[in-house]
């Protein structure tokens, strides 16, 4: 219709100022949540390593009972032989015990890679292997393995093997936390 003034429609879209404000709010929220996510990831890595180590030791015990021979779980660095150190963070092997102390007979039955490069897994007693007898007992003495996350203090888990062969996991005691901090 001729003669009517043109109607102005309100502008559509978002201004640059509004976009920058939303971006700033998102950045602040991300900075607040990031430390919590790191702690959650560290706790998950600890639990995963603990569960894997418990499963490995239970598998070793079952191997000893099934074969009627002494089975051995040990740390490894190269994935083929047991290492001669108390650090278990390079990976683990299980198999039947060989003639040489602390070594496997033939190739390992199971190989497990290290769960994470950020974890430290140590035997405070300096034990380099865990042996299970044919009856399922651990023979010798109790052993503890401490699992710590490098760079995050105050968090550690343990895996304990009793003389009777029972494998269990739990939180590290204050004394074990101190040992982990010194490792």
Secondary structure, 3 states (H helix, E strand, C coil): CCCCCCCCCCCCCCCHHHHHHHHHHHHHHHHHHHHHHHHHHHHHHHHHHHHHHHHHHHHHHHHHHHHCCCEEEEECCCCCCCCCCCECCCEEEEEEECCCCCCECCCCCEEEECCCCCEEEECCCCCCEEEECCCCCCCCCCEEEEEEECCCCCCEEEEEECCCCCEEEEECCHHHHHHHHHC
